[in-house]
Amino acid sequence: MRILIISDTMEFSGAEEAIVTLARLLHKNKQIKLCLCSTRFINNHIKHLPFEDSYTINRKKPLSIEELYSTLLNPLNLIRNLRHCLDVADDFQPDVIHSGIFTSALPSVIIAKRLQLPVIEHIHDYRTLCLTDLPFLDGIISQLSYSQELRYYLKKVEFYKATLAIGFRRLFYSLYNQCDLLIAVSNFVKKTLSPYLKPPIKVLYNAVDVENEKRTEKGKHNKISLVYSGRLSAAKGFPLFLKASELLLKNGVDMEIHITGMGELELLANRFAKAFNKNVYFHGFLPRNKLYDLVKNSNVTVHPSLWPEPCPLSIIKSVELGTTALASNRGGIPELLSPKYLFYPKQADLHNKLCEFFKNPDKFPPSLAVDTSPETIVNRLVDIYKLLAYGGM
């Protein structure tokens, strides 16, 4: 069975990483012949994959969601990428089109209609309701009026871009409703978006593949060590993490704090590391093997998102690597972790949860509440492909 996965870009956030990981796992499956069609930027770190055919945009990788969409939806980039995807599809002749992330719905639906093929859309977020994270930082997802949506966009971009964003968002909302099937990465996403979307929705949690990075023994740091890894943004709760960490350090907790990732708040991360240079290390972007080593050798990872995370890879990675994950109780996170690992995304709650962990870490062994094993995820997805390609839905 020949599967064409189309993704918005190869490397940006957890959603892009989830699709690339899924593609890697599918490539190993003997029932699947896979092609991944996407975009790249000139400073991408991820190596070119043997089953990948991507169009390169001649600029550096964007640092924010708004900048990413402005780049991908630029008419020239949009037309060039669409033409590239059409050429790839004509050469590959797939049986099923799988749209990986939001903007890839446009080439996916066009190709599916042109070749008369079934098309799947993978839902990693809430972009069908709004292109920015800002409306959802209180953890509640709801449909906005056009005036509300416009006001949020104007906080990030110029007026003409804000009005274009509304049009594009409505276009992709329409494209989602033209798909044969939607795949949500958590029950929370399915429950939240099902009132607004027509196609049937199946739930498939994100998978991570850390087998090649595992070791038989782990060497934890002598000091208590905690890690923040992810996009450096307000939506991800990075300022909240810094405030709680600063309070712990000023209260005399002897620990190491490691920060990894990129984003619009990198300057804030640098300032914090300089202010507490004996305890805080800002690594910026880390290659996967170095990131995995850092997580494996640490005591706990912290995931303080304000917005309702659909199914964060960073939590699954941490637990699979043998390190406890503590996270906010937003979005799909309570499906991944039992209540004792969760905190309300406020400074005092995060501070208290970390103190509770430091006092009795044995009470918090690394554990997930659901099965996210690669084998389970891939087998379920292959079954979905078969139903679409041969049996109908």
Number of C-alpha atoms within 10 A of each C-alpha: 15 17 24 25 28 29 27 27 29 24 23 21 19 17 27 19 19 24 26 23 17 21 22 17 17 23 18 12 14 8 11 14 17 22 23 26 26 24 22 23 19 11 11 15 15 13 7 12 13 11 14 18 18 23 19 16 17 11 11 11 19 18 18 19 17 17 14 16 17 17 17 19 16 11 11 11 18 16 14 13 23 19 14 18 26 17 12 18 23 11 9 15 13 23 22 23 27 28 29 31 22 24 23 26 29 19 24 31 25 16 21 20 13 10 16 12 18 23 28 27 29 25 26 25 21 21 17 21 21 26 22 20 20 17 21 16 17 13 16 12 18 14 14 12 9 11 9 12 21 19 13 17 24 14 12 14 15 10 14 9 16 20 16 15 23 18 12 17 18 16 15 19 19 16 21 26 16 18 23 19 22 24 24 25 24 25 19 21 24 21 11 16 21 15 8 13 17 16 17 14 22 16 17 20 26 25 26 20 17 15 10 7 13 15 11 4 7 14 10 15 15 11 14 15 22 26 23 22 24 21 23 25 20 20 21 21 21 24 18 21 21 18 16 18 22 16 14 17 16 10 9 8 16 14 19 19 23 21 22 20 20 22 20 15 17 18 11 14 25 17 12 18 19 13 12 14 12 12 17 22 19 19 16 18 17 15 10 13 13 12 16 18 16 19 27 27 19 26 24 26 24 22 27 28 26 25 24 26 26 25 29 26 19 19 25 25 19 26 20 21 21 19 25 28 26 25 25 26 25 24 23 20 24 19 19 21 23 14 14 11 23 21 22 16 22 16 18 15 15 25 20 14 18 21 14 13 18 18 10 9 15 10 12 17 14 22 19 20 12 12 12 17 15 20 15 13 19 19 13 13 17 17 11 18 24 15 12 19 20 10 9 11 12
